Amino acid sequence: MKLLYLRMILMLFISLSASAEIESSRLPIIDVHIHVYAEDVRWDLKIPNPANGTKMTATNEKAHMQATFDEMERYNIVKVVAGNNYDVVLRWIEAAPHKIIGSFAFDSPGDGNLDFVRAEHKAGRLKSIGEVGIQYQGLSPVNPEMEPWYYLAEELDLPIAIHMGLTRPGSVYDSNPNYRVSLGNPLLLEDVLIRHPKLRVNVMHAGWPMIDDMIALMWAHPQVYVDTGVISWALPRTEFHRYLRRLVDAGFGERIMFGSDQMVWPDSIGLAVKGIESANFLSEKQKRDIFYNNAVRFFHLGEK
């Protein structure tokens, strides 16, 4: 009986060791789209992950940070672009300065002070603008209130990430009454790009589900990249792969970036990683581009 017990322990150890070896063998990944939050109501709601029903385990800012760092280590994610609450972003930078790329997020153009953003950039803490969630406020990217932000992004050569695409089904009837699907059409960015040709724009969630318009915009404007965002784990896998394959087949494999859109469910990072890894139509080079190389180029991470 003791021998059988020892064998079981040994087999478990071998299994765990093999699993750890597989995870540690992953090549580095850059996640260009995660969220950080202060001590607000979302921790009290304890909503399970909508993709797999997993119970929400992070119940405060500190626990959320640690759980996210654990997932980053598990999947060899060496850098993340963190936004949402900028005060919290600064705390994450302090905790892991070499892993966190600070980003200034807002939903309404009047929510942020441009001089503050300029000062934070000069101090070396802020390296991106986004998530820009104006779609939730019923605003188009061509709204005149956005012009100062575009000029600032050009002036400082900061990439700007704009939410274009889906939100929680039915949220327009409760938490996001101003949200409109039509305001997520990627073609709304065209006049912005023409007026501001030096902008580096990341269309979050790759503009799902408007694939034809997304392809048309990327074809005409080489400065436009996309991230995979929430579609990499919240949509049915077959739909995500269909959308991703259209972008790749159209020739844009070098302008797609991995973004988990990790919110309050750190396990969504792994779901998002596996969403890319399981795409059998991608070559190993295309996977490396999506997971790492494209973000290095877009965020100028190879520069001193």
N, C-alpha and C positions, 0 to 999 in steps of 0.2 A: 504493500500500500504506500509506504514511504517512497519507494522507488518510482511508482507511478506518479505520485505527487511531485517529485523532483523533476521528472520528465516533463510534466505539464508546465512547471515554472520555467524550465529551460526553453521549451517551445514558445512560450509567451515572450520570453526575453529575446529570443531570436527574431520572432515576428515584429516586436517593437523596434528592435535594432535595425531590421531591414526597412521598416517604414521610415525611421529617422534618416537612414542612409539615402532613401529615395528622395525625401524632402530636401535634404542638405545638398543633393546633387543638382538641384535646380539652378539654372543660370539666373543672373540677377534680373529683377523686374523693377520697373518704375510705374507707380500708380499715380496717374495725373488727376485723380478726382476722389477725394475723401472729405468727410465732414467732421467737424469738431464742435462740441456743444458745451455750454456752461450749465450751471445747476438750474435747469428749468423744468417745465412740466413734462417734457418728453420722457424723463426718467421715471416719473410716477405712472405713466400710462402702461408701461411694460407690455407693449404690443409685440407679439411673436413675429419672427421673420416671415413676411408674406409668401416667400418662395418655398420654404420647406417646413414652416410651422415651428421652428426651433425657438425655445423660450428665450426671451431677452434676458441676458445675464448681467450686462453692464448697467448698473443702477445709479451711477454718479460719474462725474467727469474723470476722476482719477482712475476708477475701475475701467471706464471706457478706453482711456489712453493706454493702460496696461494691456488690456485685451487686444487692442489694435496692434500694439507693438509685438505681442506674442504671435499674432497672425502674420505680421510682416516678417518676423524671423522664420516662421514655419515655411513660408513660401519664398524666402530670399528676396523680399521687396526692400531694395536698398534706399529708395527715396519715394516720398509721397508729396503730392501737392495738396496742402490742407487749407480749407477755407470754411466759411460760415460765420463763426464768432471770432473776430480778430484778436480779442483779449486772450481767448483760449488758444488760438494759433500761437501767440507769443509764448504761452506756457509750454506748448508742445515743442516749440523750437528750443526753449531752454532745456527741456528734458532730453532732446535728441537733435542737437543742432546740425549734424551732418546728414540727417535723414529727412528733415522737414523743409519743404519749400513753401514759404509763407505766401498766402494769397488773400487779397482783400475782397470779400464778397458783399453783395447787396442785392436787394430786390427792387428798391426804388432808387432812381438816380440821385435823389436828394438825401439819401441815407448816409452818404460818406462825404468827408471833407477832402478835397483834392490836395490841399496843402499838406494835410496829415499823411496822405498816401505818398506824396513826393518826399516828405521827410523820412518816412519809414523805408522807402526805397534807397534813399541816400545813406541811411544807417546800415543797409545791407540785410535788413530783415524781411523786406517785402519784394518778391520777385515775380508776382503775377497778379492779375485782376480777375476775380471770378470766385465763385459762380455768380454770374449776373442773372438774376432770376426775374427779370422784368416781365416775362410771359405770365407769371403768377399775378402781376399787378394789372394785367390787361393792356400792357404797353408793347408797342412794336419796336424792333431794333432801330428803326428810322425816326423814332420820337426825338424831337429837338433837344429834350433834356439829356439825352445820352451823348450829345456832341462833345461836351467838355471832357467826358471820360475817354472818348476815342482820341481826342487831341492829346490827352495826357498819356495814354498808352503809346501813341506814336512818339511823343517827346521823350519818354523814358525807355522806349523800346521794350515795353512790357507786353507779354502775351495776354490776351483777354479771352476768357472762357464764358460762353453764353449758353444758358439753358434753352434748348430748342427741342421740343418733343413731348414725351409723355409725363403724366403725373399719376397719382393714385386714382384708379377708377372711381368716379362719383365724388371726388373731392371738390368739384365746382359747386356742389350743393351744400357743403358745410364749411370746410376750412379755407377754400380758395375760390371764392365767388367770382373773382375777376379773371380767372384763368380761361383762356380760349385756345382751342386746338389750332385754329388758323394762324395764331401769332407765332407758332412754332415752325412755320414754313421757312426753310433755309433761304429761299429766294428773296425774302425780306431783307437779307443782309447785303444784297448786291449793290445798292446805291451807297451803303455805308463803306463797302470795300473800295468802290470807285473814288469816293471822296477822301478816303484814308488808305492809300495804297500800301503804306508801310505797316499796317496792322497785321499782327499775327493772331489769327482767330481760331479758337478751338470751339467747334460746334458740339456741345455736350449731347450725349445719347445719340450721336450721329444723325440727329434730326428725325429719328424714327417717328412715324412710319413712312415719311415722305421721301422714299428712296430715289425716285427719278429726279426730283428737284435737288436733292442733296448731290447727286452725281453731276447734274448740270452745273451747280455752283462750283464744285471742286474742279471740274474740267476748265471752267473759265477763269478761276482765281486760284493760282497755285499756292497762295499764302494761307489757304484754308485747310485746316486739319480737323479731324473728329476724334472724340473718345468714345469708348464702348459704353461707359456709364452703366446705368441700371438695366439696360436691355440685355446685358451679358448674363444676368441671373434672374431677373424678375419675369422676363418673357419665357414662353415655352422654348426649349433649346432649339427645336427645329426652326422656329421663326427667327430666333437670333442668328442662327447659322445661315438661313436664307438671306437675311439682310446683309450680314457680314460678307457673304460670298459675292453678292451683287457689287459691293464696294471694291472688293479685291479683283473681281473679274473685269471691272471697269478700269482697272489700272492704278488704283489708289492704295495699294498695300503699304506704300512707304509714307502714307499720311494718316494712318489709323493708329491711335494710341490706346493703350490699356488704361482703363479707369474703372475702378470697382464701384464708385458711388457709395462707398461704405458710409452708412448713416449710424444707426444705433445698434446694428447687428454686425459685429466684426466677422462673424462666420461668412458673411456675404463676400468677403475678399476671396476666400477659397472657392466659393461657387463661381465667382467671376473668372478666376484663374483657370478653373477647369472648363469654363465655357469656351475659352480660347484653345486650351490644350486638346479638347475633344473635337476640334474642327478639323476633320481628316482631309479636307480639301486644301488646307494651308500647308505649304512647305515649311521645313524647319527654319529657313531664312525668313519667311514671312511671319512666323511666330516670334522670332527674335526681334524683328522690326517692330511688331505691335507691342511686344512686352517691354522693349528697351530702346532700340536704336532710334525710332521715330521721335520719342520724347526727348532724347539727348539733343537731337537736331532742333526740335521745336522750341525747347526751353534754353537752348545755347549752353547746355551743361558741359560741353567739351571745351568751353572757353575759360580762360583764366580770369 
